[in-house]
Amino acid sequence: MTSTGRFTPALKKLVHYSHDHCSQCGATLPKGIPAFAGYNAARLEVYVGECCKDTIAELASHIYWWWSDYRRPTPETILWRYMDFSKFIAILNNKALYFPRADQLGDPFEGARGAADREKEWKAYCLQYFREAIQTAPGPSKPSENLAGEAERLYQDFVEFGKREIQNTFVSCWHASDVESEALWRLYCPPETAGIAIRTQFSALDLALDDRFSVKFGYVQYIDFAKNFSGTYDRIFWKRSSLRHEAEVRGVITKGWAKNSNELGLLIPINLPLAVSAVVTSPFASHWFGSLVKSTIQKFDINLPVVPSNLLAEPFF
């Protein structure tokens, strides 16, 4: 079957989130064997292995999938975003989510490969890898006297590429949990700050974002940088273990790497009524705050459910 190369935004998403399993029967795709992305007879997107290959009516492309570098959220994953009231008004006004550039998030370890005191160890590993790659590359054998210089050049290119990558990556951060987090209320909307939390389901959030932008969502992995290095190809999904309480799922947009982006952030249009299952008001806010949130939303001609925090529930003894 000839590949047409036609990828709708929905097919791109299906390939990304199905990744290593068949979208039709759920079977795990065997490593080393390409999968098939395309459309069935009803023109619906499918991503399948040999198990369900006969469902393909139009083949967009064979997919040579790689290992699962970071864990993707499932459609039913509940996500939260805690924020002060002014940031919520900005979302209503723009009808868009703001994705700040990764180096503007406030964490000096965003996109880091490791701690600075282990850089020599990392460089030694990389230089050894590059020397072996040069020596084993197809074609005429490479002169050994220039091996060290070529490996060093590749390493410096690798470092520069990494810096440009972070300056061309934009991130939206969410908290994955079935319930509210009092700790995150206190962190992002402390008692003296009027704030809200947006509650959503991942499938709704993903569908509500403008599909002209390729947003990839994944769980953050938390590690001790004193003992480990981050992943080579998914560094933006690795953070310090001291931030584990965030239980973060992040959406990531990566632009071209030819030069550093001058943009400090991106506004990504979003269908708010589709995305937001509830706007939850802070448990620390005054009793009148819920009414203010409702009236503010109405002024933007948007219909969103506003509910009080579950933390306001009273116990009995």
C-alpha positions in Angstrom: 0.0 0.0 0.0 1.4 3.4 -1.0 1.8 6.0 1.7 0.0 9.3 1.1 1.9 11.3 3.7 -1.4 12.9 4.8 -1.4 13.6 8.6 -4.3 15.4 10.2 -3.7 17.0 13.6 -5.8 14.3 15.1 -3.6 11.6 13.5 -0.5 13.2 14.8 -1.9 13.2 18.3 -3.1 9.6 18.0 0.4 8.5 17.0 2.0 10.5 19.8 -0.2 9.2 22.6 -0.7 5.6 21.4 3.1 5.5 20.7 3.8 1.8 21.5 0.4 0.2 21.4 -2.3 -0.4 18.8 -5.1 2.1 18.9 -7.6 -0.5 17.8 -7.0 -3.6 20.0 -4.6 -2.2 22.6 -1.9 -4.7 21.9 1.7 -3.7 22.6 3.6 -3.0 19.4 6.7 -5.1 19.0 10.0 -3.3 19.0 11.9 -3.1 15.8 8.8 -3.5 13.6 7.1 -0.4 12.1 3.5 0.5 12.9 1.0 1.9 10.5 -0.7 5.4 10.7 -3.6 6.2 8.5 -7.4 6.1 8.2 -10.0 3.4 8.2 -12.9 3.0 5.7 -14.9 5.5 7.7 -12.0 8.0 7.3 -11.3 7.9 11.0 -7.7 8.0 12.3 -6.0 4.7 13.2 -2.6 3.8 14.5 -2.0 0.0 14.4 0.4 -2.8 14.3 0.4 -6.0 12.1 -2.5 -7.1 14.5 -5.0 -4.7 12.9 -3.3 -3.7 9.7 -6.4 -4.8 7.7 -8.3 -1.8 9.2 -6.1 0.6 7.2 -7.9 2.0 4.1 -5.5 4.9 3.6 -1.9 4.6 4.8 -0.4 7.9 5.8 2.9 6.5 6.7 4.8 3.7 8.4 5.9 4.7 11.8 9.3 3.6 13.1 8.6 4.4 16.8 11.3 4.8 19.3 11.4 3.8 23.0 8.9 5.6 25.3 11.1 8.4 26.5 8.5 9.9 28.8 5.1 8.7 30.1 2.0 10.2 28.4 -1.2 11.0 30.4 -4.2 8.8 29.7 -7.4 10.5 28.4 -9.1 10.3 31.8 -6.2 11.9 33.8 -7.5 14.7 36.0 -5.4 17.9 35.8 -5.3 21.0 37.9 -3.8 24.4 37.4 -3.6 26.7 40.4 -3.2 30.4 39.9 -4.0 33.9 41.2 -7.1 35.7 40.0 -5.2 38.0 37.7 -3.7 35.2 35.7 -7.2 33.6 35.4 -8.5 37.0 34.0 -5.7 37.0 31.5 -6.8 33.5 30.3 -10.4 34.7 30.0 -9.3 37.9 28.2 -7.0 36.2 25.7 -9.1 32.9 25.4 -5.7 31.4 25.4 -3.2 29.6 27.6 0.2 31.2 28.1 3.2 28.9 27.5 6.3 30.6 28.9 9.7 29.8 27.4 11.4 27.1 29.4 14.2 29.4 30.6 11.6 31.8 32.0 9.9 29.3 34.3 12.1 30.3 37.3 13.8 26.9 37.8 17.5 27.1 36.9 17.5 23.3 36.3 14.9 23.5 33.5 16.3 21.4 30.7 19.5 20.7 32.6 21.5 17.5 31.9 22.8 17.4 35.4 24.4 19.3 38.3 27.4 21.5 37.4 29.8 19.6 39.6 29.3 16.5 37.5 29.8 18.2 34.1 33.3 16.7 33.6 31.8 13.2 34.1 29.1 13.9 31.6 31.6 15.3 29.1 33.9 12.4 29.4 31.0 10.0 28.6 30.0 12.1 25.6 33.5 12.3 24.2 34.0 8.6 24.5 30.6 8.1 22.6 31.6 10.5 19.9 35.1 8.9 19.4 33.4 5.5 19.0 30.9 6.9 16.6 33.6 8.5 14.4 35.6 5.3 14.3 32.7 3.1 13.4 31.0 5.4 10.9 30.6 3.9 7.4 33.1 4.9 4.7 36.9 5.4 4.8 38.5 5.0 8.2 39.1 8.3 10.0 42.7 9.4 10.9 43.3 8.7 14.5 45.4 11.8 15.1 42.3 14.1 14.6 40.0 11.9 16.6 40.1 13.9 19.8 39.6 17.2 18.0 36.6 15.9 16.1 35.0 14.5 19.2 35.5 17.8 21.0 33.9 19.7 18.1 30.9 17.3 18.2 30.6 17.8 21.9 30.6 21.6 21.6 28.0 21.4 18.9 25.9 19.2 21.2 26.2 21.7 24.1 25.2 24.6 21.8 22.3 22.6 20.4 21.1 21.9 23.9 21.1 25.6 24.9 19.2 26.6 21.8 16.7 23.8 22.4 15.7 25.2 25.8 15.4 28.7 24.4 13.0 27.4 21.7 10.8 25.3 24.1 7.6 26.5 25.6 5.8 24.9 28.6 2.4 24.8 30.3 2.5 23.1 33.7 -0.4 21.1 35.3 -0.8 19.1 38.5 -2.1 15.5 38.0 -4.4 14.4 40.8 -7.9 13.1 41.4 -8.3 15.5 44.3 -7.4 19.1 45.3 -4.0 19.7 46.9 -3.9 22.0 50.0 -0.2 22.2 49.6 -0.5 23.7 46.1 -3.2 26.1 47.2 -0.8 27.4 49.8 2.1 27.5 47.3 0.3 29.2 44.3 -2.6 30.9 46.1 -1.6 31.6 49.7 -4.2 32.9 52.1 -3.5 36.5 51.3 -3.9 35.9 47.6 -7.3 35.5 45.9 -6.9 32.5 43.5 -8.7 29.8 41.6 -7.8 26.4 40.2 -8.9 25.1 36.8 -9.9 21.5 36.8 -9.9 19.6 33.6 -9.6 16.1 32.1 -6.6 15.6 29.8 -8.6 14.4 26.9 -10.7 17.6 27.0 -7.7 19.9 27.5 -5.9 18.3 24.6 -8.9 18.6 22.3 -9.6 22.2 23.3 -6.1 23.6 22.4 -5.8 25.0 18.9 -4.5 22.1 16.8 -2.4 24.4 14.6 0.2 24.1 17.5 1.8 20.7 18.1 1.6 20.3 21.9 3.1 17.2 23.5 2.0 16.3 27.0 3.9 14.1 29.4 4.5 13.4 33.0 7.6 15.0 34.6 10.2 12.5 36.0 11.9 13.5 39.2 15.5 12.6 39.9 18.4 13.4 42.2 20.8 15.3 40.0 23.6 14.5 42.4 23.3 10.8 41.3 21.7 10.9 37.9 21.6 12.7 34.6 18.5 13.6 32.7 17.4 11.9 29.5 19.1 12.9 26.3 16.1 13.5 24.2 13.4 14.4 26.8 15.2 16.7 29.2 12.3 19.1 29.4 10.4 16.3 31.2 13.0 15.8 34.0 13.1 17.9 37.2 14.8 17.8 40.6 13.3 15.3 43.1 12.8 18.1 45.6 9.9 19.2 43.4 8.2 15.8 43.4 5.2 17.3 45.2 4.2 19.1 42.0 3.2 15.7 40.4 3.5 17.6 37.1 2.1 16.9 33.7 3.4 19.5 31.2 2.5 20.5 27.7 5.5 21.3 25.6 5.8 23.1 22.3 9.2 23.1 20.5 9.9 25.5 17.7 12.8 25.4 15.2 16.3 25.4 16.6 18.1 27.4 13.8 18.4 30.4 16.2 17.3 31.4 19.7 13.7 32.5 20.0 13.1 36.1 20.8 9.6 35.2 22.2 9.4 34.9 26.0 6.2 33.0 25.7 3.4 31.8 23.4 -0.4 32.4 23.6 -2.1 29.2 22.5 -5.9 29.7 21.7 -8.1 27.4 23.7 -11.8 26.5 23.8 -12.4 27.2 27.5 -16.0 25.7 27.8 -14.6 22.5 26.3 -11.5 22.4 28.4 -12.7 23.5 31.8 -14.8 21.1 33.9 -14.8 23.5 36.9 -13.3 26.7 38.2 -12.6 26.0 41.8 -12.3 29.0 44.2 -9.6 29.1 46.8 -10.5 27.8 50.3 -8.7 30.8 51.7 -10.7 33.4 49.8 -13.4 35.6 51.3 -17.0 34.3 51.1 -17.9 36.9 48.4 -15.1 35.7 46.1 -17.1 33.0 44.4 -19.7 35.5 43.2 -17.0 37.8 41.9 -15.5 34.9 39.9 -18.9 34.0 38.4 -19.7 37.6 37.4 -16.2 38.1 35.9 -16.6 35.0 33.7 -20.0 36.2 32.5 -18.5 39.6 31.4 -16.3 37.7 29.0 -19.4 35.9 27.6 -18.1 32.5 28.6 -20.0 29.8 30.4 -17.8 28.0 33.0 -19.0 26.2 36.2 -17.7 27.8 39.4 -17.6 25.6 42.5 -16.2 26.1 46.0 -13.1 24.2 47.2 -13.7 20.8 48.7 -11.4 21.8 51.5 -14.2 23.9 52.9 -16.2 20.8 53.9 -16.9 20.6 57.6 -16.2 17.5 59.7 -18.5 15.9 62.3 -17.4 14.1 65.4 
